[in-house]
């Protein structure tokens, strides 16, 4: 029994060592993969998908389901493989189309990924290549969307063709971005325009005064605070805030005019929005077509690549920072509501 126990113990020890070796090796591989991903950008990793393959896969799946007879399907597949092989031979001479997605919120947080995607594209794109931005945004804070639009200007400065596709909405700050493009493509019922500026400032000064609550707001500079959440609203302060809004609106109009000189800016910079069909008549957009049709068309003579930057966000940071992030968002939202100047 003693010998048997020793053998069992020895077997258990060996098994444990083998298990630990496998775990350690797997952990090392995972660590190296993550390290390579982070090293590629410093803060995350870049994902690239060949959309031509996706389009071909959808076509093949439908043909498989509709072709009658095994022999007919085999003949069809043989023909497609021959065409695919010929296309691969010519693919190196085809221009590339780089597709990036911008899903905008009030603070244009997608800009953090956009700037990395633009930097990557600028590093490899050739003069004959094109960048397509699938844009969805109802606008938001002025400086945030100004920075987002500046990323598209970077592409233009490198002499790359930029096309913006709008399937649902590009209003206010969203249109500030769209107008930079060489070509603006929109779905017929998308929402376009809203070239204006708005400031929303709730004020509770009279409520506090009613209950004898004093708020001491100390400033240096006559217009450090014009209209605030807690302070008394004066006519002089309101006039100054209106002046600032008009100045921002003027800069917005000048930016649109610079990038779309054929557009009658005074006619469309009223804060109104239009559906795609009317927007084309007003020259806010150039072509009425969905992004799907546009990209399928470009895939016929180009290599189409979807480019997306994933920011680094380790699980430990997500777990430990979840509560603090929720609190931070709540505070930021309150501050935004308190005094906010944004494109509208």
C-alpha positions in Angstrom: 0.0 0.0 0.0 2.9 2.3 0.8 4.4 1.8 -2.6 1.0 2.4 -4.3 0.5 5.6 -2.3 4.0 6.8 -3.3 3.3 6.1 -6.9 0.0 8.0 -6.8 1.6 10.9 -5.0 4.4 11.0 -7.6 1.8 10.9 -10.4 -0.2 13.7 -8.8 3.0 15.8 -8.5 4.0 15.3 -12.1 0.4 16.0 -13.3 0.4 19.2 -11.3 3.7 20.3 -12.7 2.5 19.6 -16.3 -0.8 21.6 -15.6 1.1 24.5 -14.1 3.5 24.5 -17.1 0.5 24.6 -19.5 -1.1 27.4 -17.6 2.1 29.4 -17.4 2.7 29.0 -21.1 -0.8 30.0 -22.0 -0.6 33.1 -19.8 2.8 34.0 -21.4 1.3 33.7 -24.9 -1.8 35.9 -23.9 0.5 38.4 -22.3 2.7 38.7 -25.4 -0.3 39.0 -27.7 -1.7 41.8 -25.6 1.7 43.5 -25.4 2.1 43.4 -29.1 -1.4 44.9 -29.6 -0.7 47.7 -27.1 2.8 48.3 -28.5 1.3 48.8 -32.0 -0.4 52.1 -30.9 0.7 52.7 -27.3 -2.9 52.9 -26.1 -4.8 50.2 -27.9 -4.9 48.3 -31.2 -6.0 48.7 -34.8 -8.5 46.3 -36.4 -8.6 46.0 -40.2 -11.3 44.1 -42.1 -11.3 43.4 -45.8 -14.9 44.3 -46.8 -14.5 42.9 -50.3 -14.4 39.4 -48.8 -17.6 40.2 -46.8 -19.4 41.4 -49.9 -18.3 38.3 -51.9 -19.4 36.0 -49.0 -22.9 37.4 -49.0 -23.1 37.0 -52.8 -21.9 33.4 -52.6 -24.3 32.5 -49.8 -27.2 33.7 -51.9 -26.1 32.0 -55.0 -25.6 28.8 -53.1 -29.2 29.0 -51.9 -30.7 29.8 -55.3 -28.6 27.7 -57.8 -30.4 24.6 -58.9 -28.4 21.4 -59.1 -25.0 20.4 -57.7 -23.3 20.5 -61.1 -24.5 24.0 -61.9 -23.3 25.2 -58.5 -19.9 23.6 -59.0 -19.5 25.3 -62.4 -20.5 28.6 -60.9 -18.0 28.2 -58.0 -15.2 27.3 -60.5 -16.0 30.4 -62.5 -16.0 32.5 -59.4 -12.7 31.1 -58.2 -11.1 31.9 -61.5 -12.3 35.4 -61.4 -11.2 35.7 -57.8 -7.7 34.5 -58.7 -7.5 37.0 -61.5 -8.7 39.7 -59.1 -6.0 38.8 -56.6 -3.3 39.2 -59.2 -4.6 42.7 -60.0 -5.3 43.7 -56.4 -1.9 45.1 -55.8 -2.6 47.7 -58.5 -6.0 48.6 -57.3 -6.6 51.7 -55.2 -7.6 51.3 -51.6 -10.7 52.7 -49.9 -10.3 53.0 -46.1 -13.6 53.1 -44.2 -13.9 54.6 -40.7 -17.1 54.9 -38.6 -17.9 58.0 -36.4 -20.8 57.6 -34.1 -21.0 61.0 -32.4 -22.4 61.9 -29.0 -22.6 65.3 -27.3 -18.9 65.3 -26.4 -17.7 63.7 -29.7 -16.0 61.0 -27.7 -15.4 58.9 -30.9 -12.7 61.5 -31.8 -10.2 59.6 -29.6 -10.5 56.7 -32.0 -10.8 58.8 -35.1 -7.5 60.6 -34.6 -5.7 57.3 -34.3 -7.4 55.9 -37.4 -6.5 59.0 -39.4 -2.9 58.8 -38.3 -2.7 55.2 -39.4 -4.3 55.9 -42.7 -2.0 58.9 -43.5 1.0 56.6 -42.9 0.1 54.1 -45.6 -2.4 55.8 -48.1 -1.4 56.6 -51.6 -2.6 59.7 -53.6 -5.1 57.6 -55.5 -6.7 56.1 -52.4 -9.9 57.3 -50.7 -11.2 57.6 -47.1 -14.9 57.0 -46.5 -16.3 58.2 -43.2 -19.7 56.7 -42.2 -20.9 59.5 -40.0 -23.8 59.6 -37.6 -24.1 62.6 -35.3 -26.6 65.2 -34.1 -23.9 67.5 -32.9 -22.7 68.7 -29.5 -20.0 70.8 -27.8 -18.2 73.3 -30.0 -14.5 72.5 -29.2 -15.1 68.7 -29.3 -16.6 68.8 -32.8 -14.1 71.3 -34.0 -11.3 68.8 -33.1 -13.2 66.0 -34.9 -13.6 68.1 -38.0 -9.9 68.9 -37.8 -9.1 65.2 -38.1 -10.8 65.1 -41.5 -8.9 68.3 -42.5 -5.7 66.4 -41.8 -6.7 63.9 -44.6 -7.5 66.7 -47.0 -4.1 68.3 -46.3 -2.4 65.0 -47.4 -4.3 65.3 -50.7 -6.4 62.2 -50.0 -10.0 62.1 -51.3 -12.5 62.2 -48.4 -16.1 61.0 -48.8 -18.6 61.3 -45.9 -21.6 58.9 -46.0 -24.7 59.9 -43.9 -27.4 57.2 -43.5 -29.4 58.9 -40.7 -28.2 62.2 -39.3 -25.4 64.7 -39.7 -26.6 67.9 -38.0 -24.9 70.8 -36.4 -21.4 69.6 -35.3 -22.1 66.5 -37.4 -22.4 68.7 -40.5 -19.3 70.6 -39.5 -17.5 67.4 -40.0 -19.4 66.4 -43.2 -18.7 69.7 -45.0 -15.0 69.0 -45.0 -15.4 66.1 -47.4 -14.8 66.3 -51.2 -18.1 64.4 -51.5 -21.0 64.2 -49.2 -23.3 61.1 -49.7 -26.6 60.9 -47.9 -29.6 58.6 -47.7 -32.8 60.3 -49.0 -34.5 60.6 -45.6 -31.4 61.4 -43.5 -31.4 64.6 -41.5 -28.9 67.2 -42.6 -28.0 70.8 -41.5 -28.9 72.5 -38.3 -26.0 75.1 -38.8 -26.5 77.1 -35.6 -25.3 77.5 -32.0 -27.2 77.2 -28.7 -26.5 77.8 -25.1 -28.7 76.2 -22.4 -28.2 77.7 -18.9 -30.8 76.9 -16.2 -30.8 79.5 -13.4 -32.0 79.0 -9.8 -31.0 82.4 -8.4 -34.5 83.6 -7.6 -35.4 80.3 -6.0 -32.4 80.6 -3.7 -33.1 84.2 -2.9 -36.7 83.3 -1.9 -35.3 81.0 0.8 -32.6 83.4 1.9 -29.8 81.3 0.5 -26.7 83.4 -0.4 -24.3 82.3 -3.1 -20.9 84.1 -3.2 -19.5 83.8 -6.7 -16.1 85.5 -6.9 -14.6 86.3 -10.3 -11.7 88.2 -11.8 -12.5 89.6 -15.2 -15.7 91.4 -16.1 -17.1 88.6 -18.2 -15.6 85.6 -16.5 -19.3 84.6 -15.8 -22.0 86.0 -18.1 -25.0 83.7 -17.3 -24.5 81.1 -14.6 -26.5 78.5 -12.7 -26.5 80.2 -9.3 -25.7 83.9 -9.9 -28.1 86.7 -10.8 -28.8 87.0 -14.5 -28.2 90.6 -15.7 -29.0 92.2 -19.1 -25.4 92.9 -19.6 -24.5 89.3 -19.0 -27.1 88.1 -21.4 -26.0 90.5 -24.0 -22.4 89.3 -23.7 -23.4 85.6 -24.0 -25.5 86.4 -27.1 -22.5 88.2 -28.6 -20.3 85.1 -27.9 -22.9 82.9 -29.6 -23.1 85.1 -32.6 -19.3 85.0 -32.9 -19.2 81.2 -32.7 -22.0 81.0 -35.3 -20.0 83.3 -37.6 -17.0 81.1 -37.4 -19.2 78.0 -38.1 -20.6 79.6 -41.2 -17.1 80.7 -42.4 -15.9 77.1 -41.9 -18.7 75.7 -44.0 -18.3 78.3 -46.7 -14.5 77.5 -46.9 -15.1 73.8 -47.5 -18.3 74.1 -49.7 -17.9 77.4 -51.6 -20.9 76.6 -53.9 -23.2 76.6 -50.9 -25.4 79.6 -50.1 -24.4 79.7 -46.4 -26.7 82.5 -45.4 -29.7 80.5 -46.8 -28.9 77.3 -44.8 -27.2 78.7 -41.7 -30.5 79.4 -39.9 -30.4 76.4 -37.5 -32.9 74.5 -39.6 -32.5 71.0 -40.8 -33.7 69.2 -44.0 -34.1 65.7 -45.2 -31.6 64.3 -47.7 -33.6 65.0 -50.8 -34.1 68.7 -50.0 -30.5 68.9 -48.7 -29.3 67.9 -52.1 -31.3 70.7 -53.7 -29.7 73.2 -51.3 -26.3 71.7 -52.1 -25.6 70.6 -48.6 -25.0 67.1 -50.0 -23.8 65.9 -53.4 -25.4 62.4 -53.9 -28.4 60.5 -52.6 -27.4 56.9 -51.9 -26.9 54.8 -48.8 -23.4 54.0 -47.5 -24.0 50.3 -48.4 -24.6 51.0 -52.1 -21.7 53.4 -52.2 -19.2 50.9 -50.7 -20.4 48.0 -52.8 -19.9 50.1 -55.9 -16.4 51.1 -54.8 -15.5 47.5 -54.1 -15.9 46.7 -57.8 -12.6 48.4 -58.6 -10.9 49.0 -55.2 -9.8 47.1 -52.2 -12.1 48.3 -49.4 -10.8 48.1 -45.8 -12.7 48.9 -42.6 -10.4 50.5 -40.1 -11.2 50.7 -36.4 -9.0 51.7 -33.4 -9.8 49.9 -30.1 -8.6 51.9 -27.1 -6.8 50.0 -24.4 -9.2 49.2 -21.5 -7.9 46.4 -19.3 -10.5 44.4 -17.3 -9.0 45.5 -14.0 -9.5 49.2 -15.0 -13.0 48.5 -16.1 -13.8 46.7 -12.8 -12.1 49.1 -10.4 -13.1 52.2 -12.3 -16.8 51.4 -13.0 -18.1 53.2 -9.9 -15.9 56.2 -10.3 -16.7 56.5 -14.0 -20.4 56.5 -13.4 -20.0 59.3 -10.8 -17.7 61.3 -13.1 -20.3 61.1 -15.9 -23.1 62.2 -13.6 -21.0 65.2 -12.5 -20.1 66.1 -16.1 -23.7 65.9 -17.2 -24.7 68.3 -14.4 -22.0 70.7 -15.4 -23.0 70.5 -19.0 -26.6 71.2 -18.1 -25.5 74.1 -15.9 -23.7 76.0 -18.7 -23.3 74.6 -22.1 -22.5 76.2 -25.5 -22.9 73.8 -28.3 -23.5 73.6 -32.0 -27.2 73.1 -32.8 
